[in-house]
Amino acid sequence: MEGKYDPRNKLNDLTGKEWLKLTKSFWVSEKCADDKAAFAHPAPFLIKDIEKLISFFTKKGMRVLDPFMGSGTTGVAAYNLERVGIGVDLNEKYRLLAIERYSKKGMIEDDYEYIVGDSTKDLHLISNIDYIVTSPPYHNILKNNSKGLRNDNSHKGYRNGSRLGVEYYSDCPSDLGNQDTYGDFLNLLRLVMEQCYLILNDNKYCSIVISDFTVDKKEVCVQSDIVSLMESIGFEFVGTIVLLQDNKPLYPFGYPFAFKINHMHQNIINFRKRVLV
Ligand SMILES: C[S@@+](CC[C@H](N)C(=O)[O-])C[C@H]1O[C@@H](n2cnc3c(N)ncnc32)[C@H](O)[C@@H]1O
């Protein structure tokens, strides 16, 4: 342990020094050997990135929800830090993938919950959540076959479009990745986040990990739309951490005519359910 723990700290188990490091507005995304087990999923988190978030926003024993649990990375990170990970995903195939990862780590049923369900309507089955961390499917980006999105860079350990031949998550109409318009995507995300607000304990935090992206070839400031959406539900915006992914390939999208950005980071957009006592 580096530094001193302040007994007034009700948020996490970190010392002052450890706390300060994690308040930087950028982090460099970090891979580890255990990430590989998730690569049958098109867009998994990296375990170390999520461990940092969980270590900042919870104490040991607390309950962490991911309403788009996919391959179960949030569950693995929570377990590594002695928290309980609770996940929901539409897709049974991803629950099985997560359980395979969990059992390899020696996790037993008491160590996690994984519900196959629809987070636009099923989150009332869950209660008493201390932190939410999640990454929604990006509109219909996995179905977008523009150059660069579907290259398999899984060997590099970075989420970068589809992997191992998996092109998109499901054919379900309430899959956020299947929406025809960006507006429909935001409407479904709102339904999920309204329920998240209800089951999150007072004064606790929620982090949404998402990058800006293009819709119909037009750059969209997704971050700003998500902040507006979350504020309209009642969440307080508390700052964005830029998660750098500096070894993704660069594509000459606009060259030599116009500026077209290469997204080399995710935004970790953080919110608090602020309830004054
Ligand atoms: C970006 S991925 C999350 C990946 C996850 N963070 C991981 O580490 O594997 C988004 C997930 O949301 C799921 N999903 C999409 N719509 C959903 C919905 N309405 N309810 C629950 N899960 C949904 C997809 O099946 C997909 O696995």
The ligand as an ORCA input file, in Angstrom:
! r2SCAN-3c Opt
* xyz 0 1
  C     -20.040     -3.233    -25.834
  S     -20.696     -4.779    -25.383
  C     -20.203     -4.926    -23.694
  C     -18.957     -5.745    -23.547
  C     -18.546     -5.967    -22.111
  N     -18.151     -4.712    -21.479
  C     -17.395     -6.975    -22.032
  O     -16.363     -6.681    -21.394
  O     -17.518     -8.045    -22.642
  C     -22.417     -4.489    -25.257
  C     -23.277     -5.679    -24.849
  O     -24.610     -5.208    -24.665
  C     -25.498     -6.286    -24.934
  N     -26.839     -5.691    -25.123
  C     -27.305     -4.953    -26.156
  N     -28.578     -4.543    -25.932
  C     -28.918     -5.014    -24.704
  C     -30.086     -4.923    -23.908
  N     -31.192     -4.274    -24.336
  N     -30.084     -5.526    -22.685
  C     -28.986     -6.215    -22.239
  N     -27.861     -6.343    -22.968
  C     -27.818     -5.752    -24.183
  C     -24.881     -6.972    -26.139
  O     -25.305     -8.315    -26.216
  C     -23.373     -6.830    -25.854
  O     -22.846     -7.998    -25.260
*
